[in-house]
């Protein structure tokens, strides 16, 4: 398995996996818009970095998306993991761990901390993160849908 930074050539598979993410969380399978993916990830100021896990044959197994946030403690930055997703048939094979290792290495490269959210009703994810030594913090997440 190898972990690589996504390129514009990965837009189609990222579109498919975004649909799989929607279905995983109980929504309908609706692929992401490849033009939005291009604009978000490969513009002059990308919104995030996406890492893709591939097997030796090049099949995409999953992805992780992260961004740098400011401010963190004091005037420092932090790395925020927005999404960690492993395709269903590749789960429980170490893919998520390899992706987490790569995101953690990105945080370590800038000398900062790594943070993320997890759904409280996803015991598999919570156990995965806790097995890696992560501990939860009591915070409440707020969300407002802004009209386009």
MOZIFEN-V809750 format. One record per residue. N is the residue number from 1. SS is DSSP state (a for helix, b for strand, c for the rest). PHI is phi in degrees with one decimal (* if undefined). PSI is psi in radians with two decimals (NA if undefined). Layout:
N_SS_PHI_PSI, N_SS_PHI_PSI
This chain:
1_c_*_2.49, 2_b_-131.6_2.61, 3_b_-111.0_2.19, 4_b_-131.4_2.69, 5_b_-74.4_2.34, 6_c_-62.5_2.59, 7_c_-122.7_3.05, 8_a_-57.5_-0.51, 9_a_-65.8_-0.29, 10_a_-90.5_0.01, 11_a_-57.4_-0.71, 12_a_-65.5_-0.82, 13_a_-68.9_-0.59, 14_a_-64.0_-0.69, 15_a_-57.9_-0.81, 16_a_-62.3_-0.80, 17_a_-67.4_-0.55, 18_a_-63.7_-0.61, 19_a_-64.9_-0.69, 20_a_-65.8_-0.64, 21_a_-62.6_-0.81, 22_a_-57.1_-0.81, 23_a_-64.2_-0.68, 24_a_-59.3_-0.69, 25_c_-86.3_0.19, 26_c_98.1_0.02, 27_c_-91.1_-2.99, 28_c_-83.0_2.63, 29_c_-71.2_1.84, 30_c_-130.6_1.89, 31_c_-59.4_2.69, 32_c_-73.0_2.73, 33_c_-77.1_2.03, 34_a_-56.8_-0.58, 35_a_-67.8_-0.68, 36_a_-65.8_-0.68, 37_a_-61.5_-0.82, 38_a_-57.7_-0.82, 39_a_-65.7_-0.67, 40_a_-75.2_-0.67, 41_a_-102.4_-0.44, 42_c_-123.2_0.31, 43_c_-83.0_-3.13, 44_c_-59.9_-0.65, 45_c_-119.8_1.50, 46_c_-63.8_2.51, 47_c_-75.6_-0.42, 48_c_-158.6_2.92, 49_b_-109.7_2.36, 50_b_-118.2_2.26, 51_b_-106.7_2.39, 52_b_-117.6_2.33, 53_b_-94.7_2.25, 54_b_-126.4_2.57, 55_c_-83.0_-3.11, 56_c_-65.2_-0.34, 57_c_-92.7_0.00, 58_c_91.7_-0.02, 59_c_-67.4_2.37, 60_b_-81.3_2.17, 61_b_-98.4_-0.52, 62_b_176.4_-3.11, 63_b_-151.0_2.83, 64_b_-133.4_2.43, 65_b_-122.5_2.27, 66_b_-142.2_2.77, 67_b_-137.4_2.77, 68_b_-90.6_2.39, 69_b_-119.2_2.59, 70_b_-142.4_2.46, 71_c_-87.6_2.70, 72_c_-105.8_-2.48, 73_c_-59.6_2.11, 74_c_67.1_-2.22, 75_c_-106.5_0.28, 76_c_-79.4_2.99, 77_b_-107.3_2.86, 78_b_-131.2_2.89, 79_b_-107.3_2.26, 80_b_-114.2_2.08, 81_b_-81.5_1.97, 82_b_-86.7_-0.70, 83_b_-146.9_2.36, 84_b_-128.2_2.05, 85_b_-139.0_2.27, 86_b_-118.5_2.27, 87_c_-59.4_2.54, 88_a_-51.8_-0.82, 89_a_-73.3_-0.09, 90_a_-111.1_0.08, 91_c_-71.6_2.68, 92_c_65.1_0.57, 93_c_-126.0_0.21, 94_c_92.5_-0.02, 95_a_-63.3_-0.84, 96_a_-59.1_-0.69, 97_a_-63.6_-0.72, 98_a_-65.6_-0.70, 99_a_-65.3_-0.75, 100_a_-62.0_-0.72, 101_a_-58.9_-0.73, 102_a_-67.8_-0.69, 103_a_-68.0_-0.72, 104_a_-63.0_-0.67, 105_a_-63.1_-0.65, 106_a_-64.0_-0.69, 107_a_-66.7_-0.75, 108_a_-63.7_-0.57, 109_a_-64.1_-0.51, 110_c_-102.6_0.08, 111_c_67.6_0.79, 112_c_-134.5_-3.07, 113_b_-96.9_2.83, 114_b_-115.2_2.28, 115_b_-132.3_2.77, 116_b_-165.0_2.94, 117_c_-108.2_2.70, 118_c_-141.5_2.54, 119_c_-69.4_2.29, 120_c_-63.6_-0.39, 121_c_-98.5_0.46, 122_c_-121.1_1.37, 123_a_-61.6_-0.50, 124_a_-65.0_-0.81, 125_a_-64.9_-0.76, 126_a_-60.8_-0.75, 127_a_-65.3_-0.68, 128_a_-59.7_-0.85, 129_a_-66.9_-0.73, 130_a_-67.0_-0.59, 131_a_-65.4_-0.39, 132_c_-88.7_0.06, 133_c_94.3_0.04, 134_c_-77.3_2.61, 135_c_-126.1_2.48, 136_c_-77.5_2.74, 137_c_-124.8_2.50, 138_c_-79.8_1.78, 139_c_-138.1_2.69, 140_c_-109.9_2.33, 141_c_-97.7_2.26, 142_c_-110.8_2.64, 143_c_-146.7_2.37, 144_c_-128.6_2.26, 145_c_-82.1_2.11, 146_c_-96.8_2.28, 147_c_-65.3_2.59, 148_c_-88.5_NA
